[in-house]
Amino acid sequence: MQLKQGQMGRRLGEGVEWLLNATGLQGKVSVSEYVELWKRTLRESANDFHLMEGAERLVSHLHAANIPMAICTGSDSKWVR
């Protein structure tokens, strides 16, 4: 959990640099190498993403009640589609 919190609010490169420092991996892998591996892994696993439990029910309920909704994320928009 500390690793996740330490990266929150940082741009991708800054977050990776922080992660490499925090885990002792700096010097063993570059920021660009890590980012490429991360992107490749994300692309390969994208078809395995599933809705969080209760998400569909919540959205349906809000929609039926005419409650305005928005989705926010710190992720790149191409991964959210």
N, C-alpha and C positions, 0 to 999 in steps of 0.2 A: 504494500500500500504506500509506503514511503517513496518508492520509485515513481509511482504514478503521480503522487502529489508534487514531487519535485519537478516533474515535466509540465504540469498543468500551467497554461498561460504562456508558454514559450513557443516560439516558432519551431518548426520541425528540426532544423539544423541545430538550434540552440538547445532544444530538448535532448537530442541525441548526444550532443557534446556533454551535457550535464550527466546523462545516463552513463556514458562511457567513463567519465570521471568517478561517478558514484560507485560503479561496479569494478573499478580497477582495470577496465578494458582499454583505456586510452593508450595509444601506442601499439596495441595489438591489432586494432581494426580502426580504419579511418571513418570519419563521419559519413563521407560519400559511400564507402563500402557498406556500412551499416544501413544507410537509407536505401540503397539498391536492394539489399537482401530483404529488408522490411517490405518494400514495395512489391517485390516478387512474391513473397510469402502471402501478402494481402491479396494480390491478384489470384493466386492459386487457391486460396481458401474462400474467396468471395461468394461462391455458390453455396457454401455451407452456412452462411449467415441466417439466423432465424430471429423472429420477433421475440422480444422479451415477454415473459409470462405476464398476461393481463394487458399487454399493450393494445391489442386489437379491440378487446372489450372496452377499454377506457376510451379509445378514439371513437368507437361506435356510439358510446354513451354521450360523449361531448358533442358529437355531430347531431345526434337525435335531439339534444337539448339546445341546439343552435348556439353553442358556446364557441366563440372564436378560438382557433388553435394556431400554433406556429411550432416549427421544429427548429431547434438551435443545436449547433454542433461546432466543435473546434476542428473537425476533420475537413479535409479537402472535399469540395463539392462533388468531384468525380467519383469518390468512394461512397457517397451517400445515395446517389441515384439508385 
